[in-house]
């Protein structure tokens, strides 16, 4: 699949929509901190600790649990 894909899903496997941009930013920051901790613990290399492909996209949440981004792409 090409393009943006939901990085976080709920317990039903549907895309998780954060209530606020700050909440989404904190989730990304937590994942970055986990990567750094894995480096410090010797579990990953230095370069791998900084790999982060996550970014925030505003979406519309549909009744079926799918989301539609500004480009009209639907993710389920």
Steps between C-alpha positions, in 0.01 A plus 500: 500500500633845412449829677417582858380217719366517856784425741275448802192277509237439767409164652271423201782565254350828380711815452538682831412869485661717766281761666757776454813575300695520828391148594622372162830690539552343842443152356771566238734638769443190715593277205815705443595466867448122477740487203764694691458273801545195279828651378616572855412142598708369207203351315525713183769700325533876527351570155207265560414680822416814301281345230158660523257492210201617701326827432163654575220518244162658566219261406124463502376202701227299328221305671658168392826586682694588186664838452528733200795737463507839325590329170191280519695183577307260722672269749330216680 
